[in-house]
């Protein structure tokens, strides 16, 4: 099995979010336990497995695995997969993926890759018990984000987002109790329209460097708040990454760049 590591939402190596990408031949998927073992060995937030599709409405079938579970939606690994397929000359222009989140499309251009994802509109909710202890800062507003069920925590300013020191034990308790995927902390930015961080300790990802799927909620929230549809977000992790977003109806367009940093072969 050929495996690549691709830094997504990055214009240089060792930035953005690394994803494993495994491009498979047509046919049956490998055993699910094997794919999960490969993802655990890679130990990135996500490892993507992609194969040619037999469906009439898709070019490729795509699945995503964290080190501990299969996910229903992942932005950065989709971008990384599209980048790898384009580098191999297997795709150009628009490509359609069959996924657990339905048909997702990506468009390859000289200035980046644009993902067409379902929007996840945030719904305001009371702050769960223990949230302040979990994120170490004072929440201003709290939302749950559509089908993904992330907790979107709006705080006062960019400095507050950067100051978050999570208590992962408390956060994991909230995630399990509220049946959430993860926790997004966000504020209006200075250099960028908004900044964010994303934590998903329940999925084996304490802090995700750049989370495309989280921007399917951040985009509509900040578009309404700022009165503009074309926005640029920065995920303020240690690696950092830039995501251009455009919400449109029940979809959101996420644009970024990627770079391959490792190309190898699984020997077992």
Buried (B, 14 or more C-beta within 10 A) or exposed (E): BEBBBBBBBBBEEEBBBBBBBBBBEEEEEBEEEEBBBBBBBBEBBBBBBBBBBEEEEBBBBBBBBBBEEBBBBBBBBBBBBBBBBBBEEBBEEEBBBBBEBEBBBBBBEEEBBBBBBBBBBBEEEEBBEBBBBBBBBEBEBBBBBBEBBBBBBBBEBBEBBBEBEBBBEBBBBBBEEBEBBBBBBBBBBEEBBBBBBBBBBBBBBEBBBBBBBBBBBBBBBBBEBEEEBEBBBBBBBEBBBBBBBBBEEEBBBBBBBBBBBEEEEEEE
